[in-house]
Amino acid sequence: MKFLLADPVALKLAKIIPQASEITLVVETAQNKAVCPNCQTSSSRLHSRYERRLADLPLAGTAVRLRLQTRKFFCSNEDCHRRIFCERLPAVVAPYGRRTLRLNEALTVIGFALGGNAGARVSRRLALGASADTLLRRVRSAATTPKPTVRVLGVDDWALRRRERYGTILVDLERKRTIDLLPDREGSTVENWLKANPGVEIVTRDRSAAYAEGIGKGAPSAVQVSDRWHLLTNLTDAVERVLNSRQSQV
């Protein structure tokens, strides 16, 4: 039943309450200690318990609600001004949130893909229960969220129209997610992006001279390397050329 939980490490399932229109999961926190959000000091001194009610991803077309049994702790740091704090579950729900992070992520995807009214109709069919205003709030929130600094960047081209028009895809290789799509594969475009987003230490790329020049100008201190895919592709091409050149000698 672990797939029901947003974070099986931090949560444990206590009870399932099935109903006609929804499923209620009573879950408890599994961690023995909690960290003070103010001073980052770990504490096991329990103050009290309370319940949070959250919406989660639906199950087989049925809405899921969580009754999260969580706790408050005394801060062990005598110098901390926050004497009592609520335990945080960063992989499950944001502070004061009413939806799990994974549900919010799903609503954000729908909002970006379909917008408000159309997204709300799809949301109702999927038992996500979000209004058009909720979806638009998720889109606005995602658009204003500051992007983390990229340390290891993957640069490669992608086809807008094969053999006619290409762009550049930028990937945060540590977080394994696409972070931007550039309208062309010119070195100057990559250079401008790197100057606007400092902090890149390593860049993986193909053999493109334009990319090499743009990266060198935009992030001169970054180390440029070839990724595994391009290394294997280049090796395959080299072996094929050698074999083809020697066929006449066999």
Secondary structure, DSSP 8 states (H G I E B T S, - for coil): -GGGSS-TTTEEEEEEEE-SSEEEEEEEE--S-EE-TTT--EE--EEEEEEEEEEEEEETTEEEEEEEEEEEEE-S-TT-S--EEE---TTT--TT-SB-HHHHHHHHHHHHHH-SHHHHHHHHHTT----HHHHHHHHHHHHHS-----SEEEEEEEEEETTTEEEEEEEETTTTEEEEEESS--HHHHHHHHHHS----EEEE-S-HHHHHHHHHH-TTSEEEE-HHHHHHHHHHHHHHHHHHHGGG-
